[in-house]
Amino acid sequence: MKLKKYVKKALQLFLCIATVIHFTIKDTYYISSLLFYATPLLLIILGVLFLLLFIKASARKYYVVLIALLTIIWIKNSFVFTSDSKNSDGLEIVLWNAYRTESFEDAFQENGAIPDVAVLIESDLEKFEKAKKTFPNDHFYFNDYAIGIFSKTPINIKSSTTKEHVTIVHFSTNNIDFYAVDVSANIKFFRKPMLKNILSRVKTTQKTIILGDFNTPYASLFFKNYKKNYQHAFAEKGNGFLETWFWNFPLLSLDHIWVSQDLQIQKTEKISTWKSDHSLLKMYLKNAASKK
């Protein structure tokens, strides 16, 4: 009985701290960021549900109310609903973390079509070489950090650099500047300087797309300048949960496509797959059109 009591008290304290951090300081500090990223709101809700096993029947109604409130907040913040655009004739752009086992042919299969541009994070080199032979008339690039790029039109690689645990490939195609990003998932690195690092290395302001695995949830405070200056493709024109990780379970929104304000997003789709622990993102962009 004592063990049960200690487990209940420890879980109550942990969930209380996690909830307070989630709704106040979030990832402002390195220490708070560790708990903020490790306990997305859905896990807090599940934790409170588990806590019901240890709560007296007379007090359970209060926990049920708390669960209902947290669930409403989670859905409000995570679930996106936008009018479904019928237009899918624009530039088709795909982003996917390929789990180090997949490559472009797998991405095309999951996507259901060959897009105009595809960026794979953690791609597989052997499968990449195979895809190059399968599509000899298309254009490919692969760097030392397993970022793969595919385009139906020629690719101009402007730079490929790794700095402060962030790899960025700057390339252009279809008259658009792309920045393919892979942020280290190592928890010992604070996200704040890493996300600032990305913006400091973006050299263009018009017709610009920043996309990749940021290993940082959309709710992070450090996306403030991104949200101010760019459109988030899924938040702007998606339908469903923002979260792209973990194994089709909506825990964290780690993969993002940020689009400059002068470009018009037609629609964005999230495709669930069991070939990777990350969902695939597909965006249709009205190329070179001004957002009205």
C-alpha positions as CSV (number, residue, x, y, z in Angstrom):
1,M,0.0,0.0,0.0
2,K,2.9,2.4,0.8
3,L,4.4,1.8,-2.7
4,K,1.1,2.6,-4.3
5,K,0.9,5.8,-2.3
6,Y,4.4,6.8,-3.3
7,V,3.7,6.1,-6.9
8,K,0.6,8.2,-6.8
9,K,2.4,11.1,-5.1
10,A,5.3,11.0,-7.5
11,L,3.1,10.8,-10.6
12,Q,0.9,13.7,-9.3
13,L,4.0,15.9,-8.7
14,F,5.5,15.0,-12.1
15,L,2.3,15.7,-14.0
16,C,1.8,18.9,-12.1
17,I,5.3,20.2,-13.0
18,A,4.9,19.1,-16.6
19,T,1.5,20.8,-17.0
20,V,2.8,24.1,-15.4
21,I,5.8,24.1,-17.7
22,H,3.6,23.3,-20.7
23,F,1.4,26.3,-20.2
24,T,4.0,28.8,-18.9
25,I,7.7,28.8,-19.6
26,K,7.6,25.9,-22.1
27,D,11.2,25.6,-23.6
28,T,12.5,29.0,-22.5
29,Y,15.3,27.3,-20.6
30,Y,17.3,24.3,-21.4
31,I,16.1,22.4,-18.3
32,S,12.5,23.2,-18.9
33,S,12.8,22.3,-22.6
34,L,13.8,18.7,-21.7
35,L,10.5,18.2,-19.9
36,F,8.5,20.3,-22.4
37,Y,9.6,18.1,-25.3
38,A,9.4,14.8,-23.4
39,T,5.8,15.5,-22.2
40,P,3.6,16.7,-25.0
41,L,0.1,17.5,-23.9
42,L,-1.3,14.1,-25.1
43,L,1.1,12.3,-22.8
44,I,0.1,14.4,-19.9
45,I,-3.5,13.5,-20.6
46,L,-2.7,9.8,-20.8
47,G,-0.7,10.2,-17.5
48,V,-3.7,11.8,-15.7
49,L,-5.9,8.9,-17.1
50,F,-3.4,6.4,-15.6
51,L,-3.5,8.3,-12.3
52,L,-7.2,7.5,-12.1
53,L,-6.2,4.0,-11.0
54,F,-4.8,5.4,-7.8
55,I,-7.5,7.9,-7.0
56,K,-10.4,7.4,-4.6
57,A,-13.8,7.3,-6.3
58,S,-14.9,10.4,-4.6
59,A,-12.1,12.5,-6.2
60,R,-12.2,11.0,-9.7
61,K,-14.7,13.5,-11.0
62,Y,-12.2,16.3,-10.6
63,Y,-9.6,14.4,-12.6
64,V,-12.2,13.6,-15.3
65,V,-12.9,17.3,-15.6
66,L,-9.2,18.0,-15.8
67,I,-8.8,15.4,-18.5
68,A,-11.7,16.8,-20.5
69,L,-10.3,20.4,-20.3
70,L,-6.8,19.3,-21.3
71,T,-8.2,17.2,-24.2
72,I,-10.2,20.2,-25.5
73,I,-7.0,22.4,-25.3
74,W,-5.0,19.7,-27.1
75,I,-7.4,19.3,-29.9
76,K,-7.7,23.1,-30.2
77,N,-4.0,23.5,-30.5
78,S,-3.1,20.4,-32.5
79,F,-6.0,19.8,-34.9
80,V,-6.1,21.9,-38.0
81,F,-9.1,22.4,-40.2
82,T,-9.0,24.5,-43.3
83,S,-11.3,24.5,-46.3
84,D,-10.2,21.7,-48.6
85,S,-8.8,23.3,-51.7
86,K,-9.6,21.4,-54.9
87,N,-6.5,22.8,-56.5
88,S,-3.7,20.3,-56.7
89,D,-2.3,21.5,-60.0
90,G,0.6,23.5,-58.5
91,L,4.1,22.6,-57.7
92,E,4.1,19.4,-55.6
93,I,6.7,19.4,-52.9
94,V,7.3,16.4,-50.6
95,L,9.2,16.3,-47.3
96,W,9.9,13.1,-45.4
97,N,12.3,11.8,-42.7
98,A,13.1,8.4,-44.3
99,Y,14.3,6.7,-41.1
100,R,17.7,5.9,-42.7
101,T,16.1,2.9,-44.4
102,E,14.1,4.4,-47.2
103,S,14.7,6.6,-50.3
104,F,12.9,8.3,-53.1
105,E,11.2,5.2,-54.7
106,D,9.7,4.5,-51.2
107,A,8.7,8.2,-50.9
108,F,7.0,8.2,-54.3
109,Q,5.2,5.0,-53.4
110,E,3.9,6.5,-50.1
111,N,3.1,9.7,-51.8
112,G,1.2,8.0,-54.6
113,A,2.9,10.0,-57.3
114,I,6.2,11.4,-58.3
115,P,6.3,15.0,-57.0
116,D,8.1,18.0,-58.6
117,V,10.5,18.3,-55.7
118,A,11.2,15.9,-52.8
119,V,13.5,16.4,-49.8
120,L,14.4,13.4,-47.7
121,I,16.0,13.6,-44.3
122,E,18.0,10.6,-43.1
123,S,17.8,8.9,-46.5
124,D,19.5,5.7,-47.5
125,L,22.5,6.0,-49.8
126,E,22.3,2.6,-51.4
127,K,18.6,3.1,-52.3
128,F,19.4,6.7,-53.4
129,E,21.9,5.4,-56.0
130,K,19.3,2.9,-57.2
131,A,16.7,5.6,-57.6
132,K,19.2,7.7,-59.7
133,K,19.4,4.8,-62.2
134,T,15.6,4.3,-62.2
135,F,15.0,7.9,-63.1
136,P,17.9,8.9,-65.3
137,N,16.1,12.0,-66.7
138,D,15.5,13.6,-63.3
139,H,17.9,15.4,-61.0
140,F,19.3,14.2,-57.7
141,Y,21.6,15.3,-54.9
142,F,22.8,13.5,-51.7
143,N,25.2,15.0,-49.1
144,D,27.4,13.5,-46.4
145,Y,24.6,13.9,-43.8
146,A,22.0,11.8,-45.6
147,I,19.9,14.7,-46.9
148,G,18.6,13.7,-50.3
149,I,17.0,16.0,-52.9
150,F,15.0,15.1,-56.0
151,S,13.7,17.4,-58.7
152,K,12.1,17.1,-62.1
153,T,13.9,20.2,-63.1
154,P,17.7,21.0,-62.7
155,I,18.9,21.6,-59.2
156,N,21.4,24.4,-58.3
157,I,23.2,23.5,-55.1
158,K,24.3,26.8,-53.6
159,S,25.7,25.4,-50.3
160,S,25.7,22.4,-48.0
161,T,27.0,23.1,-44.5
162,T,26.8,21.9,-41.0
163,K,27.2,24.4,-38.2
164,E,26.1,24.3,-34.5
165,H,24.6,20.8,-35.0
166,V,22.4,21.9,-37.9
167,T,22.8,20.8,-41.5
168,I,21.4,23.0,-44.2
169,V,21.4,22.4,-47.9
170,H,20.6,25.6,-49.8
171,F,19.5,24.8,-53.4
172,S,17.2,26.4,-56.0
173,T,14.9,24.9,-58.5
174,N,11.6,26.0,-60.2
175,N,12.7,29.6,-59.5
176,I,12.5,29.0,-55.7
177,D,15.2,29.0,-53.0
178,F,15.0,25.9,-50.8
179,Y,16.7,25.3,-47.5
180,A,16.6,21.6,-46.5
181,V,17.2,21.4,-42.8
182,D,18.2,18.6,-40.4
183,V,18.4,19.6,-36.7
184,S,20.3,17.2,-34.4
185,A,18.0,15.2,-32.2
186,N,20.5,15.0,-29.4
187,I,18.9,16.3,-26.2
188,K,22.1,17.8,-24.9
189,F,21.9,20.5,-27.5
190,F,19.6,23.5,-26.7
191,R,17.1,24.2,-29.5
192,K,17.2,28.0,-29.1
193,P,20.6,28.7,-30.7
194,M,20.0,26.0,-33.3
195,L,16.8,27.5,-34.6
196,K,18.3,31.0,-34.6
197,N,21.3,29.5,-36.5
198,I,18.9,28.4,-39.3
199,L,17.4,31.8,-39.8
200,S,20.8,33.5,-39.8
201,R,21.9,31.2,-42.7
202,V,18.8,31.9,-44.8
203,K,20.1,34.4,-47.4
204,T,16.9,35.0,-49.3
205,T,13.5,36.6,-48.4
206,Q,11.4,36.1,-51.4
207,K,10.3,32.8,-53.1
208,T,11.9,30.9,-50.1
209,I,11.0,27.6,-48.5
210,I,12.6,26.2,-45.3
211,L,11.8,22.6,-44.8
212,G,13.0,19.6,-42.9
213,D,13.2,17.8,-39.6
214,F,13.6,20.5,-37.0
215,N,13.3,18.0,-34.1
216,T,11.3,20.8,-32.3
217,P,7.5,20.9,-31.8
218,Y,5.4,23.7,-33.4
219,A,4.5,24.9,-29.9
220,S,8.1,25.9,-29.2
221,L,8.7,29.5,-28.3
222,F,11.7,29.6,-30.6
223,F,9.5,29.4,-33.7
224,K,8.2,33.0,-33.0
225,N,10.2,34.6,-35.8
226,Y,9.4,31.8,-38.2
227,K,5.6,32.3,-37.5
228,K,6.1,36.0,-37.9
229,N,7.9,35.9,-41.3
230,Y,6.7,32.7,-42.9
231,Q,3.6,30.6,-43.4
232,H,3.6,27.2,-41.8
233,A,2.4,25.0,-44.6
234,F,0.2,22.6,-42.6
235,A,-1.1,25.2,-40.1
236,E,-2.1,27.4,-43.1
237,K,-3.6,24.8,-45.5
238,G,-3.6,21.4,-43.8
239,N,-6.3,19.2,-42.3
240,G,-5.8,16.9,-39.3
241,F,-3.3,16.8,-36.5
242,L,-0.1,18.9,-36.8
243,E,2.0,16.2,-35.3
244,T,4.2,14.2,-37.6
245,W,5.9,11.8,-35.1
246,F,5.7,9.1,-33.6
247,W,4.7,6.1,-35.8
248,N,1.4,7.7,-36.8
249,F,0.6,8.6,-33.2
250,P,0.2,12.4,-32.9
251,L,2.8,13.1,-30.2
252,L,5.1,15.9,-31.7
253,S,5.1,18.1,-34.8
254,L,8.8,17.7,-35.6
255,D,8.7,18.2,-39.4
256,H,7.9,21.6,-40.8
257,I,7.6,23.4,-44.1
258,W,7.9,27.2,-43.8
259,V,6.9,29.2,-46.9
260,S,7.7,32.9,-47.6
261,Q,4.7,35.2,-47.6
262,D,4.9,35.9,-51.4
263,L,4.2,32.3,-52.3
264,Q,0.7,30.9,-52.3
265,I,0.0,27.5,-50.7
266,Q,-2.9,25.6,-52.3
267,K,-3.1,22.7,-49.8
268,T,-0.9,20.5,-47.6
269,E,-1.4,16.9,-46.8
270,K,0.0,14.6,-44.1
271,I,0.5,11.0,-45.2
272,S,0.8,8.4,-42.5
273,T,3.2,5.5,-43.2
274,W,4.7,2.5,-41.4
275,K,8.0,2.8,-43.3
276,S,9.2,5.6,-41.0
277,D,8.5,6.9,-37.6
278,H,7.8,10.2,-39.3
279,S,4.7,11.0,-41.4
280,L,5.3,12.4,-44.9
281,L,4.2,15.9,-45.8
282,K,3.0,17.0,-49.2
283,M,2.4,20.6,-50.2
284,Y,1.0,22.0,-53.4
285,L,2.3,25.4,-54.1
286,K,1.1,27.9,-56.7
287,N,4.5,28.8,-58.0
288,A,5.6,32.4,-58.3
289,A,2.1,33.6,-57.3
290,S,1.6,36.4,-54.7
291,K,-0.5,35.6,-51.7
292,K,-3.6,37.8,-51.6
